[in-house]
C-alpha cells in the first residue's frame, strides 16, 4: 500500500478552496434566509391590505349593529346607580310597580341610616349605599314573594336585599309571613 503524501503547497491550496466554499455556502444561506424572512414579513401586510379593501356592506352593517349594542350597554351601565337627590321617590315608584305586578301589598317604607345596617359589601369609589326598609302586609303567597324579590334584584338602578326574615304562615300552606325587608340602593 502506498501512502498518500500531500505537499504543503497543495494542502494550502486545498484549505483555501475549502474556506472559499464555506464562505460561499454561508453567504448563499444568509441571502436565502433574508429573502425568506422578507417574504414572510410582508405577507401579513399584504393580506390586511386586501381584506380592508374588500369590506362589504354586510360588514359595515354588522359594525353599526355592534356599535348600537354597545350604546345599550353604556346606557344600562349609567342606570345602575340612582341619583342621590331623588333615589327615594324612584325606588318607591319601582317597588310599588313590582308589588302591584306580583300581587304583594306594601304597607310602609322607611329610610334607614347606613349606621343602622350592617354593611357586608365592599365599598366602591364614588358609589354610596342607601338603605330602605319595606314592610309587607302579611301573609304573602310564597310564589308572589319570590317574584317580588326577583324584580327587586334585577332592577335598574341596582337594588340588593340585605335583610329578609321569612316564617311559615299559619293559614294557607303556600303563604309566608315576611318581616321587614332591608334593601340596599346604590347611589352616585
KELOVEX-68388 format. One line per 5 residues: their letters; for each residue x, y, z of C-alpha. Coordinates in steps of 0.1 Angstrom, whole numbers, plus 5000, padded with zeros to 4 digits. Layout:
# residues N
a = X Y Z ~ ...;
//
This chain:
# residues 188
xxxxx = 5000 5000 5000 ~ 5012 5034 4991 ~ 5008 5063 5014 ~ 4993 5094 5001 ~ 5017 5122 5005;
xxxxx = 5004 5157 5004 ~ 5028 5186 4999 ~ 5025 5217 5019 ~ 5016 5238 4989 ~ 4988 5215 4978;
xxxxx = 4975 5213 5013 ~ 4974 5251 5015 ~ 4956 5253 4982 ~ 4931 5227 4993 ~ 4924 5246 5026;
xxxxx = 4920 5278 5006 ~ 4894 5262 4983 ~ 4876 5248 5013 ~ 4874 5282 5030 ~ 4861 5298 4998;
xxxxx = 4834 5271 4995 ~ 4824 5275 5032 ~ 4822 5313 5028 ~ 4801 5309 4996 ~ 4777 5285 5014;
xxxxx = 4773 5308 5044 ~ 4767 5338 5021 ~ 4742 5319 5000 ~ 4724 5307 5032 ~ 4723 5342 5046;
xxxxx = 4709 5356 5013 ~ 4683 5328 5011 ~ 4673 5333 5048 ~ 4670 5371 5044 ~ 4648 5367 5013;
xxxxx = 4626 5341 5030 ~ 4622 5364 5061 ~ 4614 5394 5039 ~ 4587 5375 5021 ~ 4573 5361 5054;
xxxxx = 4572 5396 5070 ~ 4554 5412 5040 ~ 4527 5385 5037 ~ 4505 5397 5066 ~ 4507 5433 5055;
xxxxx = 4495 5423 5020 ~ 4467 5402 5035 ~ 4455 5430 5057 ~ 4455 5455 5027 ~ 4434 5431 5006;
xxxxx = 4410 5424 5035 ~ 4404 5461 5042 ~ 4397 5469 5006 ~ 4372 5441 5004 ~ 4349 5454 5032;
xxxxx = 4314 5449 5020 ~ 4281 5465 5030 ~ 4273 5435 5053 ~ 4305 5441 5073 ~ 4296 5478 5077;
xxxxx = 4260 5469 5088 ~ 4274 5444 5113 ~ 4298 5470 5126 ~ 4269 5495 5130 ~ 4249 5469 5149;
xxxxx = 4278 5462 5173 ~ 4282 5499 5180 ~ 4245 5502 5187 ~ 4246 5473 5211 ~ 4275 5490 5229;
xxxxx = 4253 5521 5233 ~ 4226 5500 5250 ~ 4253 5486 5274 ~ 4266 5520 5281 ~ 4231 5533 5289;
xxxxx = 4225 5503 5312 ~ 4258 5509 5330 ~ 4248 5546 5336 ~ 4214 5535 5351 ~ 4230 5510 5376;
xxxxx = 4231 5538 5402 ~ 4204 5561 5412 ~ 4209 5598 5418 ~ 4213 5608 5455 ~ 4187 5636 5452;
xxxxx = 4157 5616 5440 ~ 4165 5579 5448 ~ 4138 5576 5474 ~ 4109 5585 5451 ~ 4124 5564 5422;
xxxxx = 4128 5534 5445 ~ 4094 5538 5460 ~ 4079 5541 5425 ~ 4098 5509 5413 ~ 4088 5490 5444;
xxxxx = 4051 5500 5440 ~ 4052 5488 5404 ~ 4067 5455 5413 ~ 4044 5450 5442 ~ 4013 5456 5421;
xxxxx = 4026 5433 5393 ~ 4034 5405 5417 ~ 4004 5407 5440 ~ 4023 5419 5471 ~ 4010 5447 5492;
xxxxx = 4035 5472 5507 ~ 4023 5487 5540 ~ 4052 5510 5548 ~ 4085 5525 5536 ~ 4113 5537 5559;
xxxxx = 4146 5552 5550 ~ 4174 5538 5572 ~ 4208 5553 5580 ~ 4239 5534 5570 ~ 4249 5532 5606;
xxxxx = 4217 5512 5614 ~ 4226 5485 5589 ~ 4254 5460 5589 ~ 4272 5467 5556 ~ 4286 5435 5540;
xxxxx = 4296 5447 5506 ~ 4329 5462 5496 ~ 4330 5500 5491 ~ 4331 5513 5455 ~ 4347 5547 5450;
xxxxx = 4321 5573 5441 ~ 4292 5550 5449 ~ 4273 5552 5482 ~ 4249 5527 5497 ~ 4215 5539 5510;
xxxxx = 4190 5517 5527 ~ 4152 5514 5526 ~ 4132 5492 5548 ~ 4099 5479 5533 ~ 4071 5463 5553;
xxxxx = 4046 5440 5536 ~ 4011 5431 5545 ~ 4011 5395 5558 ~ 4005 5367 5549 ~ 4021 5368 5515;
xxxxx = 4018 5340 5489 ~ 4052 5324 5486 ~ 4053 5325 5448 ~ 4044 5362 5448 ~ 4071 5369 5473;
xxxxx = 4097 5351 5451 ~ 4086 5371 5420 ~ 4088 5404 5441 ~ 4123 5395 5453 ~ 4134 5387 5417;
xxxxx = 4120 5420 5405 ~ 4139 5439 5432 ~ 4172 5421 5425 ~ 4170 5427 5387 ~ 4160 5463 5389;
xxxxx = 4179 5493 5375 ~ 4190 5512 5395 ~ 4206 5483 5413 ~ 4189 5472 5445 ~ 4200 5444 5467;
xxxxx = 4181 5428 5496 ~ 4204 5428 5526 ~ 4180 5415 5553 ~ 4149 5393 5550 ~ 4131 5373 5576;
xxxxx = 4105 5347 5564 ~ 4084 5323 5585 ~ 4056 5299 5576 ~ 4021 5314 5579 ~ 3995 5296 5600;
xxxxx = 3966 5299 5575 ~ 3972 5286 5539 ~ 4001 5262 5532 ~ 4015 5284 5504 ~ 4017 5316 5524;
xxxxx = 4045 5331 5545 ~ 4049 5358 5570 ~ 4076 5383 5560 ~ 4094 5406 5584 ~ 4108 5440 5573;
xxxxx = 4129 5438 5542 ~ 4160 5459 5541 ~ 4170 5469 5506 ~ 4204 5485 5497 ~ 4202 5510 5469;
xxx = 4234 5522 5452 ~ 4235 5559 5445 ~ 4260 5582 5429;
//
